[in-house]
Amino acid sequence: MKIEVVSDIHKRICRAAMRADRDPADIKLIAVTKTVGIEAIKEAATLGLRFFGENRVQEARDKIGEFASFISEGGYSGIEWHLIGHLQLNKAKYAVRLFDLIHTVDSVELAEELNRRAEQAGKTQRVLVQVKLSEESTKQGVPEEGLLPLFEKLNSLACLKPEGLMAMPPFFDDPERARPYFRRLSELRDEAEQKGFHLPELSMGMSGDFEAAILEGATMVRIGTALFGRRS
């Protein structure tokens, strides 16, 4: 990874934020490290990246363990690991041990299991709720009508801290076509906040459409290919 690549992404984030009359500092760049080797992740950290997103618990467990000594030896601070892929119930206990923020809570059952595991670990687990905004069978998430009941449940669980929403729109060659989906997620967040829930985060936008997501209110953009190149 070259510093020019990271710098270009930051510049694009800044330009999109300025177009939306927003502070670029309010937008977190989540470097998606699925299938990325540990040496590349270390290099990314030396270039200033601090938030890393993994799709699979097992892959993340191996990397995070190896990365821990690198962090302590290098004196790096502010490193966070985020789970951005679908989480199965039987992996909840490992997810709680590994991740600072879980983006993909999509059911009461998963929330209850995460809460139980967080209580056992003596931890308050930060979470986002994943919303299903399209009819694609490959997309996960709670349907819109289930969103408020799920937040009500989350607020009753002492060891979970809901912080916002996450979504993955359908893929489009033209990122402008994704904007209605991003706009809808922002609207759903606003509706939930009007009901009394505090939800500062919107995790939406990837390499091909993160600028459109920022224009619609994204506070976290999940970028892999634009940073690390295409992977299988």
C-alpha positions in Angstrom: 0.0 0.0 0.0 1.3 3.4 -0.9 0.7 6.6 1.1 -0.6 8.2 -2.1 -3.5 5.7 -2.1 -4.5 6.4 1.4 -4.1 10.2 0.8 -6.3 10.0 -2.2 -9.1 8.2 -0.3 -8.9 10.8 2.4 -9.1 13.6 -0.1 -12.2 12.1 -1.7 -13.8 11.7 1.7 -13.0 15.4 2.4 -14.4 16.6 -0.9 -17.6 14.6 -0.5 -18.0 15.9 3.1 -17.5 19.5 2.0 -20.1 19.0 -0.8 -22.6 18.0 1.9 -21.5 20.8 4.2 -20.2 18.3 6.8 -17.0 18.1 8.8 -14.7 15.4 7.3 -13.5 14.5 10.8 -17.0 13.1 11.5 -16.4 10.3 8.9 -14.5 7.2 9.8 -12.6 5.2 7.2 -13.0 1.5 7.9 -10.3 -0.4 6.0 -11.8 -3.7 4.9 -9.2 -6.3 5.4 -11.0 -9.4 4.2 -8.3 -11.8 2.7 -5.7 -9.1 3.3 -2.5 -10.4 4.8 -1.2 -9.3 8.2 1.8 -7.5 6.7 -0.4 -5.3 4.6 -2.6 -4.5 7.6 0.5 -3.5 9.6 1.6 -1.3 6.7 -1.8 0.3 6.7 -1.5 1.1 10.4 1.9 2.7 9.9 0.2 5.0 7.2 -2.4 6.2 9.8 -5.4 3.8 9.3 -6.9 2.9 12.7 -10.2 1.2 11.9 -10.2 -2.3 10.4 -13.2 -4.3 9.2 -13.4 -8.1 8.9 -16.1 -10.2 7.4 -15.4 -13.5 9.1 -14.8 -14.2 12.8 -12.2 -17.0 12.2 -10.1 -15.0 9.8 -10.2 -12.0 12.2 -9.2 -14.1 15.2 -6.0 -15.2 13.6 -5.1 -11.7 12.4 -6.0 -9.8 15.6 -3.9 -12.2 17.7 -0.9 -11.6 15.5 -1.6 -7.8 15.3 -1.7 -7.3 19.1 2.1 -7.5 19.6 2.7 -5.2 16.6 0.4 -2.6 18.2 2.1 -2.7 21.6 5.6 -2.7 20.2 4.9 0.2 17.8 3.0 2.2 20.3 0.0 2.6 18.1 -3.2 3.9 19.7 -6.8 4.1 18.7 -6.9 0.8 16.8 -10.3 -0.7 16.4 -11.6 -4.0 14.9 -15.1 -4.0 13.4 -17.1 -7.0 12.3 -18.9 -6.0 9.1 -19.9 -9.5 7.9 -22.9 -11.6 8.9 -22.6 -13.1 12.4 -23.9 -16.5 13.2 -25.2 -17.2 16.7 -22.6 -19.8 17.4 -19.8 -17.3 16.7 -21.2 -14.6 19.0 -18.9 -15.5 22.0 -15.8 -15.1 19.8 -17.1 -11.9 18.2 -17.5 -10.3 21.6 -13.9 -11.1 22.5 -12.5 -9.8 19.3 -14.4 -6.8 18.0 -14.8 -3.3 19.3 -17.9 -2.7 17.1 -20.3 -5.3 15.5 -22.1 -3.7 12.5 -24.4 -6.6 11.7 -27.0 -7.2 14.5 -30.2 -8.2 12.7 -32.3 -10.2 15.1 -33.5 -10.3 18.7 -31.9 -13.8 19.1 -28.5 -12.5 18.1 -28.8 -9.5 20.3 -29.7 -11.6 23.3 -26.8 -14.0 22.6 -24.3 -11.1 22.3 -25.6 -9.6 25.5 -25.1 -12.9 27.3 -21.6 -13.3 26.0 -20.7 -9.7 26.8 -22.0 -10.1 30.3 -19.8 -13.1 30.7 -16.8 -11.2 29.4 -17.5 -8.2 31.6 -17.8 -5.9 28.6 -20.3 -3.5 27.0 -20.4 -4.5 23.4 -21.0 -1.7 20.9 -23.3 -2.6 18.0 -25.0 -1.4 14.9 -28.2 -2.8 13.5 -28.1 -4.0 9.9 -31.2 -3.1 7.9 -32.4 -4.9 4.8 -33.3 -2.3 2.3 -33.7 -4.4 -0.9 -35.3 -7.7 -1.8 -32.0 -9.3 -2.8 -31.8 -12.8 -1.2 -28.1 -12.3 -0.6 -28.6 -9.3 1.6 -28.9 -9.7 5.4 -30.6 -7.4 7.8 -33.8 -6.7 9.8 -36.7 -5.4 7.7 -37.8 -1.8 8.2 -40.9 -2.8 10.2 -38.8 -4.7 12.6 -36.3 -1.9 13.3 -38.0 -0.1 16.2 -38.9 -3.3 18.1 -35.3 -4.5 17.8 -34.0 -1.2 19.2 -36.5 -1.4 22.0 -35.0 -4.9 22.8 -31.5 -3.6 22.5 -32.2 -0.8 25.0 -33.3 -3.4 27.5 -30.0 -5.4 27.3 -27.6 -4.0 29.8 -24.4 -5.2 28.1 -25.1 -3.9 24.6 -24.7 -0.3 23.4 -26.5 0.4 20.1 -24.9 3.2 18.2 -26.5 3.3 14.8 -27.5 1.6 11.5 -25.7 -0.3 8.8 -26.8 -1.3 5.3 -25.6 -2.7 2.0 -27.6 -1.5 -1.0 -27.6 -3.4 -4.3 -24.6 -3.0 -6.5 -24.8 -0.4 -9.2 -22.2 0.7 -11.8 -23.5 4.2 -11.2 -23.2 5.2 -7.5 -25.9 7.7 -7.9 -28.4 4.8 -8.1 -27.4 3.8 -4.6 -28.2 7.2 -3.1 -31.9 6.5 -2.5 -30.9 3.5 -0.4 -28.4 5.5 1.6 -31.0 8.3 2.0 -33.6 5.8 3.3 -31.1 4.5 5.9 -30.6 8.0 7.1 -34.3 8.6 7.2 -34.8 5.4 9.3 -32.1 6.6 11.7 -33.8 10.0 12.0 -37.2 8.3 12.7 -35.6 6.1 15.4 -34.0 9.1 17.0 -37.4 10.9 17.1 -38.6 7.9 19.2 -35.8 8.6 21.7 -33.0 6.3 20.5 -29.5 7.9 20.3 -27.9 6.6 17.0 -25.0 8.8 15.8 -23.5 6.3 13.4 -24.5 5.3 9.8 -22.3 2.6 8.3 -22.8 2.7 4.6 -20.8 3.1 1.4 -18.0 1.0 0.0 -15.2 1.5 -2.6 -17.5 2.2 -5.5 -20.1 4.4 -3.9 -18.7 5.9 -0.6 -18.9 9.4 -1.8 -22.6 9.1 -2.6 -23.0 7.6 0.9 -21.3 10.6 2.5 -23.6 12.9 0.7 -26.5 11.1 2.4 -25.0 11.1 5.9 -22.6 8.2 6.2 -20.4 8.4 9.3 -18.5 5.2 8.5 -17.4 4.1 5.0 -16.2 0.6 4.5 -13.4 0.6 1.9 -11.4 -2.4 0.8 -10.7 -2.6 -3.0 -9.8 1.1 -3.3 -7.2 0.6 -0.6 -5.8 -2.9 -1.1 -6.8 -3.7 -4.7 -9.1 -6.4 -6.0 -9.1 -9.7 -4.2 -10.6 -13.1 -5.0 
